[in-house]
């Protein structure tokens, strides 16, 4: 009989302890969260990032344009897309391994950016001509699929990186 009383008392004590633990847990879950001084200081210094979107929707372009836009960050996806559209026409116009001259034209507001552009492209094998209105750079190259487009992307990206404006390119045999 003593054992039954002992087990009964233990069961009551366990139930009572469980009830208290359940109430404390419930109070903690429903209570408003208290913040430490460090958390309050961090809340005052919270940084919010704004997403800035261009006028152009990225989803409107094929994956190839998106990948090239990542490689040439100063060029707009619309420019890249239009240029890629010319690749097939250029491949038909020039057989592979045809020697051509490609000319690029760009304009700059600041003379120091224009001079830097001329220096960079001169170091890359381009002949440069500085006009009072624009800079023309040209070089001879052998054609292959995508070579002309690649050259245009490189020169245009460099012009844009130096706060210039890429105007156009032309090719001739």
N, C-alpha and C positions, 0 to 999 in steps of 0.2 A: 504494500500500500504506500509505503514511503516512496517507492520508485515512481508510482503513478503520480503522486503529488509533485515530485521533483520534475518529472517530464512535463507535467501540466504547467508548472511555474516557468520552466524554460520556454515552452511554447508561447505563453503569454508574453514573456519578456522579448522573445524573438519577434512576435507580431507587433509589439509596441515599438521596438527599435526599427522595424521595417516601416511602420507608419510614420515615424519621425523622419526617417531618411527620405521617404517619398514626399513628405510635406516640404522639407528643405530643398529638394531637387525641383519641385514644382514652383516654389517661391523664387528660386534662382533663375529658372527659365522664363518666368513671367515678369521678373523685375527689369526695370530699365537698365541698360548697360552703363556701368560707370567707367569712365576713362581715366587713365593715369595721366600725370603731368606730361610725360613724354608723348602720349597719344594726343593730348590737347595741343601741344606745341606742333606736332606733325600735321594736325588738322588745319591749323592756322597757315601752314606753309604748303598746303596741298596744291599740286600742279594739275591743271586741267589742260588737256591737249585738244585742239580744234582740228578737225579734218578739213583741209582746204582742197577743194576740187577745182580742176580746170574747167573751162567751158565745155571741153570735150569729154565725153564719157568713155572711160577706158574699155568698157565692155563692148563698145561699138566696133572695135578693131580686132583683126585676127591675132592669134597667138604670136605669129612671127613679128608683127608690128610691136606688140608689147615687149617681146624679148629685145628687139633692136632699140626700143625706147629706153630700156634699162642700160644698154651699152652706150647709147648716145643721149645722155640726160638733158642736154641743152636743146634738143630738137623736139618739136611737137609731133605727136603721133600722126596728125593729119599730113604733115610734110613727109614723114617716113612712108605712110600708106600710099600717097600719090607717087612717090619715087619708086616704090616696089612695083607699082602698076606699070612702070615704064621698062622694067627689066626684060620682059619678053620681047618688046619692040627693039630694044638695044641689042639683044642676042640675035635677032633676025637681021638687023642692019649690019652687024660686024661678025664675021666668022671668027671662031676661036683662033688665037695667036695672030690676030691682025694688029699691026702697029698703028696706033692712033695718037692724036694730040687731044688732050682734054683741057679745057679752059674753064676756070671758075671766076665768078665776080662777086665781090663783097664790098660793103661800105661800112665805115666806122665813124662815130661822132668824135672820138678822142684820138689824136695823133699817136699817143703812146701805145694804144691798143692796136692801131693800124701797123705801127712799126714792129710791135711784138708778133703780130700775125705774119708779117713779111719775113721776119727772122725765123720763126718756127717752120714755116713752109719752105723757106729757102734751105734750111738745114735738112729738110726731108726730100730735097731733090726737085723742087718746083722752081721754075723761072718766074720772077715776079715783075710786074709793071705797076708802078704807082701813078695813078691819074689824079687830077684834082678832085674828081667826084667818086672814084672807086679804086679798088685794088683788083688787078687781074693776075691770077696765078695759073700757070700751065705746066704740063709735063707730058712726056711721051710715055706710053704704056702699051703693053700687049693685052688684048682683050681675052677674057674668058667669062664664063657664066657668073654674073654678079660683080665682076671687077669694077665696072664703071660705077655702079650703084654704091659699092663700098667706098670708092674714092670720093664720091659726092658726099656721102654720110660723114666721112672723116673731115673733109674740108669745111662743110657746113657746120658741123659740131664745134670745130675749132673757132670759126668766126663767131658763132653764138656765145661760146665760152668767154670770148674777149669783148662781149657787149657790142658785137657788130651785127650786121644783117646780111645773111647769105642771099644773093640775088638770083643767080642761075648758073647753069653750066652749058657748054656746047662741046661737041666732039667733031673731029674730022680726021680722015685718013691721011 
